[in-house]
Amino acid sequence: MSGRAETLDHVGVVGSDLDALADAFARCGFRLSPHAAHAGGRTGNRCALFRQGYLELMAVRPGGQSATLDRFLAHHAGAHTLALETGDAAATVARLRAAGLAVPDSIASERGTDDGDPASPRVRFEVVMPPDRPEGRLLLVRHHTRAALWQERLLEHPNGVVALEEVVAVTASPAALAAAWSVLAGWPAVPDPVGGYALPLPQGRIRMLSSATALCGDQPLPPAPCLAAVTLRTGDGNASVRHVLDRAGIGWEPVGDAVVTCAGGLALRFRG
């Protein structure tokens, strides 16, 4: 295998209170996985899993500590990690080292999927962790137990989302970010139609822009540099998400062919 990135795996959204963060996304029509501990029990997550990709909601657990999440939150609440899936972690490390990057060996990890059920499936994966950039932490992940994470019962969402389609980063230096992340992903960046650059993957893409206004309208965005927005593909032309947002009293705006709103410091762009 080449060790190149194959698809958008997930985006990690960080908040100070996991229950409040989960409630914000549930009100937008996401079906979330149960509470699950990671990082030795110091932090926890809940996930919105799609047919392709997912969103991970993260926070420090009561009594826990995380210097990393504290550092993220000192800048803003919202998305701070972007993971790309690779089919071979060792090949990814070799490829990046051949490109001149000093990356450590992949890290093997395992965790449960439901704190309330000791018999719940456990997930195993490897992570390749290059140095962080100000825009966010980009990881490359190799899954070993996909079925344990992408459980069928969690894949149907009231808002109709079926895939994580793209991630939008905002930075003062789109060209520098595109060059750096192109090396990490193993694919060439191309000019983006709204300015800046796009990094197409075999499934999904990353967009690196100096402004996300053309994509997100008047939605409040975190201060740059940041991971500002995600585009989520729906399976019904956005009919369900419009209904869910209207019923919950959540404001949204049409921007091009997208329904756009915000939750947890992240702009959500729904496209049918």
QUIKASUL-V402958 format. One record per backbone hydrogen bond with DSSP energy under -0.5 kcal/mol. NH is the residue of the N-H (numbers start at 0). CO is the residue of the C=O. Records with the same first field share a line. If there is no record, write none. Layout:
# QUIKASUL-V402958
NH=CO + CO
This chain:
# QUIKASUL-V402958
4=184
5=84
6=84
7=202
8=82
9=82
10=53
11=80
12=10 + 55
13=77
14=57
20=16
21=17
22=18
23=19
24=20
25=21
26=22
27=23
28=25
29=24
31=29
32=46
35=44
37=42
40=37
41=38
42=37
43=58
44=35
45=56
47=54
48=46
49=52
50=161
51=161
53=8
54=47
55=10
56=45 + 54
57=12
58=43
60=41
63=60
69=65
70=66
71=67
72=68
73=69
74=70 + 71
75=71
77=13
78=226
79=11
80=11
81=136
82=9
83=138
84=6
85=140
86=3
91=87
92=88
93=89
94=90
95=91
96=92
97=93
98=94
99=96
100=95
102=100
106=126
107=105
108=124
110=122
112=120
114=34
116=113
119=116
122=110
124=108
125=141
126=106
127=139
128=126
129=127 + 137
132=135
135=132
136=79
137=135
138=81 + 136
139=127
140=83
141=125
142=140
143=123
144=123
147=144
148=144 + 145
149=145
150=148
153=150
154=151
156=154
158=28
159=156
161=232
162=232
163=51
164=162 + 230
165=230
166=204
167=228
168=166 + 206
169=225
170=208
176=172
177=173
178=174
179=175
180=176
181=177
182=178
183=179
184=180
185=181
186=181
189=197
191=195
194=191
196=207
197=189
198=205
199=197
200=203
202=5
204=164
205=198
206=166
207=196
208=168 + 206
214=211
215=211
216=212
218=215
224=169
225=169
226=78
227=167 + 225
228=167
229=266
230=165
231=229 + 268
232=162
233=270
234=159
238=235
240=158
241=237
242=238
243=239
244=240
245=241
246=242
247=243
248=244 + 245
249=244
250=248
252=259
254=257
257=254
258=269
259=252 + 257
260=267
262=265
265=262
266=227
267=260
268=229 + 266
269=258 + 267
270=231
271=256
